[in-house]
Amino acid sequence: MARTPAKRPHRKRPGQYHHGDLQRAMLEQALRTIQTDGVETLTLRAVGEQLGVSRTALYRHFSDKQALLAAVGREGFRRLRIALTAAWDEHGRGRPGFEAMGVAYVRFAAAHPAYYRVMFGRFVESCSKDAAFVEEAGAAFRVLVDSIVEQQRAGLVRPDDPSILARFVWSVVHGMAMLIIDGQLRGVDTGGDALTHYAAGRVRDAIRADA
């Protein structure tokens, strides 16, 4: 009697969800989509199709695209805050730590452009309705403000409003970050290291106490 051939197990295509943390898998798939196709193309349905899970399962974690984007932005700000804090502490705080934070900021954006575009793109307004997103964004900015206040107390930075000083510094590093992730420095200073270190010196000169 002929034996019935054993059925081969169904194989999901690469990127499909198998088991474990579905919410994490959705965030990772969203980042892949944003990186390759842009934020505009992101939909919950497409994420579900890529992961091989039902729409019902998706909606248990995120009510809509904006909720998913807010989660991506929250995670981005959390990672940025950790990177900035590590740079500040590991380089001895003060001026060396402050300049290291600037480098860390630009390198974060260059290494994680999908996160960065959600964190600071035109989708921020809708994400700002998410309390956790606002909290993480504020925590990342406070790392910069607190580092300025500490330097002011040490007599290293001019006694201007620390929030305004922080926005000045942020505008410089944000501009460099966008040039890098948009490829505007390609072939000249692709990673932005030369420009970042030059800008760090000019920012230091601009905000120092004896300037």
DAHUWO-V89183 format. One record per backbone hydrogen bond with DSSP energy under -0.5 kcal/mol. CO is the residue of the C=O (numbers start at 0). NH is the residue of the N-H. If there is no record, write none. Layout:
CO/NH + CO/NH
This chain:
9/11 + 12/15 + 19/21 + 20/24 + 21/25 + 22/26 + 23/27 + 24/28 + 25/29 + 26/30 + 27/31 + 28/32 + 29/33 + 30/34 + 31/35 + 32/36 + 32/37 + 33/37 + 37/40 + 38/41 + 42/46 + 43/47 + 44/48 + 45/49 + 46/50 + 47/51 + 47/52 + 50/16 + 53/57 + 54/58 + 55/59 + 56/59 + 57/60 + 57/61 + 63/67 + 64/68 + 65/69 + 66/70 + 67/71 + 68/72 + 69/73 + 70/74 + 71/75 + 72/76 + 73/77 + 74/78 + 75/79 + 76/80 + 77/81 + 78/82 + 79/83 + 80/84 + 81/85 + 82/86 + 83/87 + 84/88 + 85/89 + 86/90 + 87/92 + 88/91 + 92/96 + 93/97 + 94/98 + 95/99 + 96/100 + 97/101 + 98/102 + 99/103 + 100/104 + 101/105 + 102/106 + 103/107 + 104/108 + 105/109 + 106/110 + 107/111 + 111/115 + 112/116 + 113/117 + 114/118 + 115/119 + 116/120 + 120/123 + 122/126 + 123/127 + 125/128 + 126/129 + 128/130 + 129/133 + 130/134 + 131/135 + 132/136 + 133/137 + 134/138 + 135/139 + 136/140 + 137/141 + 138/142 + 139/143 + 140/144 + 141/145 + 142/146 + 143/147 + 144/148 + 145/149 + 146/150 + 147/151 + 148/152 + 149/153 + 150/155 + 150/156 + 151/154 + 155/208 + 157/159 + 160/164 + 161/165 + 162/166 + 163/167 + 164/168 + 165/169 + 166/170 + 167/171 + 168/172 + 169/173 + 170/174 + 171/175 + 172/176 + 173/177 + 174/178 + 175/179 + 176/180 + 177/181 + 178/183 + 178/184 + 179/182 + 182/185 + 184/187 + 184/188 + 188/191 + 191/195 + 192/196 + 193/197 + 194/198 + 195/199 + 196/200 + 197/201 + 198/202 + 199/203 + 200/204 + 201/205 + 202/206 + 203/207 + 206/157 + 207/210
